[in-house]
Amino acid sequence: MQLLNVCLIGCFWSTMITYVSISLLKLFGVAYPLKYRQKVSRKTCIRIVQINWVIILLMILLSYLIYLIVYIPSLSKWTGCRAETCLQFFVYQPRNFLISNTYLFTISCTLIAVIFIRHQNIKVELISTTAKTISFKNSKINSSPNENISNKWNQLTNSLKNKQQSARRLPLAPLISGLFTFTIFHAPYALFAIYLTPIFTDLCFYLINYRLVQRYLGIVRCCVLLRICLDAILAFGTDKELSKIIKNFVGIVKEGEGEEEGGFDSSSRSRINTINSFVGNINERKNIKNKEENK
């Protein structure tokens, strides 16, 4: 039971690290878009995934080691470790402290990113409305006999058109859906971790109320599993790139169809083209193998 508990906690920590990484990357990308394009690449994301797996494995191994030291009588007698001492000071208390602080830190980073995105979208709306007003008055000013006024107006119109082309609305739906699932489904574990800190309970609360704690942890595990399933469904519904790639892979949408829809930028289209080419190579290899087998 303890081994399964440690594995589930490791899975929970993997999602926590993933959400922290995503929130920091999104905040950095919204606050400093030019630096984000220069410094954050595919290799950076792969390194984050590698660090995520290393942290999970280290946590599982260290937790297993401490559980073995505590629950094997010979090792417990040799080291002097008990559940009231080693498990509390080396497993439960650090874990509860990190869970509560990481939860609040991730929510704050995501909320700041939402504020930045909303501010950027307001700027885009102002630019688009100003461009419509200028285009309406452009014909009247071009007919003016004064050439200097018409030339200056044309320069202003061209600069505004360039700003309108470069300015794009940033999608809020994927970020808000991720924030919603993280806040709702990770709240039971975060509140439970805050309650188990020495501020509210003593060090023996976990052992004295072991059955009650395990029942509540069962609810927490169900919430984490529901979050994993719901997050995948929401990502498919809100992320246009992901839904388009999955539809292309399954064969619902033909390759190249609807490529201009959705307002993808150049980086998004390049990622889609890369994945589509990868899927196409896999399909070509399958066709070659089938032809060789038929021969």
C-alpha positions in Angstrom: 0.0 0.0 0.0 2.8 2.4 0.9 4.5 1.6 -2.5 1.4 2.4 -4.4 1.0 5.6 -2.4 4.5 6.7 -3.2 4.0 6.1 -6.9 0.7 8.1 -6.9 2.4 10.9 -5.1 5.2 10.8 -7.7 2.5 11.1 -10.4 1.0 14.0 -8.6 4.4 15.7 -8.4 5.0 15.2 -12.1 1.8 17.2 -12.8 2.8 19.9 -10.3 6.2 20.3 -11.9 4.6 20.4 -15.3 2.1 23.0 -14.3 4.8 25.2 -12.7 7.0 24.9 -15.8 4.1 25.7 -18.1 3.0 28.7 -16.0 6.5 30.1 -15.9 7.0 29.6 -19.7 3.7 31.3 -20.5 4.4 34.2 -18.2 7.8 34.6 -19.7 6.4 34.4 -23.2 3.7 36.9 -22.6 5.9 39.4 -20.7 9.0 39.1 -23.0 7.9 37.6 -26.4 11.1 38.5 -28.3 13.4 37.0 -25.6 11.0 34.0 -25.4 11.5 33.2 -29.1 15.3 33.5 -28.8 15.8 31.5 -25.6 13.0 29.0 -25.5 13.2 26.2 -28.1 12.2 22.6 -28.5 15.5 21.6 -26.7 14.4 23.7 -23.7 11.1 21.9 -23.5 12.8 18.5 -23.8 15.2 19.4 -20.9 12.2 20.4 -18.8 10.6 17.0 -19.4 13.9 15.3 -18.5 14.2 17.3 -15.3 10.6 16.4 -14.5 11.3 12.7 -14.8 14.6 13.0 -12.8 12.8 14.7 -9.9 10.0 12.1 -10.0 12.5 9.2 -9.8 14.5 10.8 -7.1 11.5 11.5 -5.0 10.2 7.9 -5.4 13.6 6.4 -4.6 14.2 8.6 -1.5 10.6 7.9 -0.3 11.1 4.1 -0.7 14.5 4.3 1.1 13.0 6.1 4.1 10.0 3.8 4.2 12.4 0.8 4.2 14.5 2.3 7.0 11.4 2.9 9.1 9.4 -0.3 8.6 12.1 -2.9 8.5 12.8 -3.7 12.2 16.6 -4.3 11.8 17.2 -1.1 9.9 14.9 0.9 12.2 16.8 -0.4 15.2 20.1 0.3 13.6 19.3 3.9 12.5 16.9 4.8 15.3 14.3 6.0 12.8 10.6 5.9 13.6 7.4 7.0 11.8 7.1 9.9 14.3 10.6 11.2 13.5 12.1 10.3 10.1 8.8 10.1 8.2 7.6 13.4 9.7 10.8 15.4 9.3 12.1 13.9 6.0 8.9 13.0 4.1 5.6 14.5 5.3 6.6 18.0 6.5 8.8 18.9 3.5 6.3 17.5 1.1 3.4 19.4 2.6 5.4 22.6 2.7 6.3 22.3 -1.0 2.8 21.3 -2.1 1.1 24.3 -0.5 3.7 26.8 -1.7 3.9 25.4 -5.2 0.1 25.5 -5.5 -0.1 29.2 -4.6 3.0 30.1 -6.7 1.6 28.4 -9.8 -1.8 30.1 -9.5 -0.2 33.5 -9.0 2.0 33.1 -12.1 -0.9 32.0 -14.2 -3.1 34.9 -13.1 -0.3 37.4 -13.9 0.0 35.8 -17.4 -3.8 36.1 -17.9 -3.6 39.8 -17.0 -0.8 40.3 -19.5 -2.7 38.5 -22.2 -5.9 40.5 -21.5 -3.9 43.7 -21.7 -2.4 42.7 -25.0 -5.8 41.8 -26.4 -7.2 45.2 -25.4 -4.3 46.8 -27.4 -5.1 44.7 -30.4 -8.7 45.7 -30.3 -7.8 49.4 -30.0 -5.5 49.1 -33.0 -8.1 47.3 -35.1 -10.8 49.9 -34.3 -8.4 52.8 -35.1 -7.5 51.1 -38.4 -11.1 50.9 -39.4 -11.7 54.6 -38.6 -8.6 55.6 -40.5 -9.5 53.5 -43.5 -13.0 55.2 -43.6 -11.5 58.7 -43.6 -8.6 57.8 -45.9 -10.6 58.3 -49.1 -11.6 61.8 -48.1 -8.1 62.9 -47.2 -6.5 61.5 -50.4 -8.9 63.7 -52.4 -7.5 66.7 -50.6 -5.6 69.2 -52.8 -2.8 69.6 -50.2 -0.2 66.9 -51.0 1.7 67.2 -47.7 -1.3 66.4 -45.7 -2.2 63.4 -47.9 1.4 62.1 -47.7 1.6 62.3 -43.9 -1.8 60.6 -43.7 -0.6 57.8 -45.9 2.5 57.3 -43.8 0.3 57.1 -40.7 -2.0 54.7 -42.4 0.8 52.4 -43.5 2.4 52.4 -40.0 -0.9 51.5 -38.4 -1.4 48.7 -40.9 2.0 47.3 -40.1 1.1 47.4 -36.4 -2.2 45.7 -37.1 -0.5 42.9 -39.0 2.1 42.3 -36.3 -0.4 42.5 -33.4 -2.3 39.3 -32.8 -4.9 38.3 -30.2 -3.5 35.8 -27.8 -5.7 32.8 -26.9 -7.1 32.9 -23.3 -9.1 29.7 -23.4 -6.3 27.1 -23.0 -4.7 29.1 -20.2 -8.0 29.6 -18.3 -9.0 26.0 -18.7 -5.6 24.8 -17.4 -5.9 27.2 -14.5 -9.5 26.0 -13.7 -8.6 22.3 -13.7 -5.4 22.9 -11.6 -7.1 25.2 -9.1 -10.2 23.0 -8.6 -8.7 19.5 -8.6 -5.5 20.2 -6.8 -7.2 22.3 -4.1 -8.1 19.3 -1.9 -4.5 18.1 -1.7 -3.1 21.7 -1.2 -5.6 22.4 1.6 -4.9 19.0 3.2 -1.1 19.8 3.0 -1.7 23.2 4.6 -3.8 21.6 7.4 -1.1 19.1 8.2 1.6 21.7 8.8 2.6 22.3 12.4 0.6 25.6 12.4 -2.7 23.7 12.6 -1.8 20.1 13.8 0.9 18.4 15.8 3.3 15.8 14.5 1.3 12.8 15.7 -1.9 13.8 13.9 -1.2 11.7 10.8 -0.5 8.5 12.8 -3.3 8.9 15.3 -5.9 9.6 12.6 -4.4 7.3 10.0 -7.7 5.8 8.8 -9.4 9.2 8.4 -6.3 10.5 6.6 -6.3 7.6 4.2 -10.0 8.1 3.4 -9.3 11.8 2.6 -6.3 10.8 0.5 -8.5 8.5 -1.5 -10.7 11.5 -2.4 -7.5 13.4 -3.3 -6.3 10.6 -5.6 -9.7 10.5 -7.3 -9.5 14.3 -7.9 -6.0 14.0 -9.4 -7.2 11.2 -11.7 -10.3 13.2 -12.8 -8.0 16.2 -13.5 -5.8 14.1 -15.8 -8.8 12.9 -17.8 -10.6 16.3 -17.9 -7.4 18.2 -18.8 -6.9 16.0 -21.8 -10.5 16.6 -23.0 -10.2 20.4 -22.4 -6.9 20.6 -24.2 -8.4 18.8 -27.2 -11.3 21.2 -27.2 -9.5 24.5 -26.6 -6.1 24.0 -28.3 -6.6 24.3 -32.0 -3.1 23.1 -32.9 -3.5 19.9 -30.8 -7.0 19.2 -32.2 -5.9 19.7 -35.8 -2.9 17.5 -35.3 -5.0 14.7 -33.8 -7.6 15.0 -36.5 -4.9 14.8 -39.2 -3.4 11.8 -37.5 -6.7 10.0 -37.2 -7.8 11.0 -40.7 -10.8 13.1 -39.9 -9.3 16.2 -41.6 -7.2 15.9 -44.7 -3.7 17.2 -44.6 -3.5 20.9 -45.7 -7.2 21.4 -45.2 -8.1 24.5 -43.0 -4.5 25.5 -42.7 -5.3 29.2 -42.9 -8.1 28.9 -40.3 -7.6 29.8 -36.7 -5.0 32.6 -37.2 -1.9 30.6 -36.5 1.4 32.5 -36.5 4.5 31.3 -38.3 5.9 29.4 -35.3 2.6 27.5 -34.8 2.4 26.6 -38.5 6.0 25.4 -38.5 5.3 23.1 -35.5 2.2 21.8 -37.2 4.1 21.2 -40.5 6.9 19.4 -38.5 4.5 17.0 -36.8 2.5 16.5 -40.0 5.7 15.6 -41.9 6.6 13.2 -39.0 3.2 11.5 -39.3 3.5 11.4 -43.1 6.9 9.6 -42.8 5.4 7.0 -40.5 2.5 6.4 -43.0 5.0 6.1 -45.9 7.1 3.6 -44.0 3.9 1.5 -43.2 3.0 1.6 -46.9 6.5 0.5 -48.0 6.4 -2.4 -45.5 3.0 -3.5 -46.7 4.2 -3.5 -50.3 7.2 -5.6 -49.4 5.1 -8.1 -47.5 2.6 -8.3 -50.5 5.5 -9.0 -52.9 
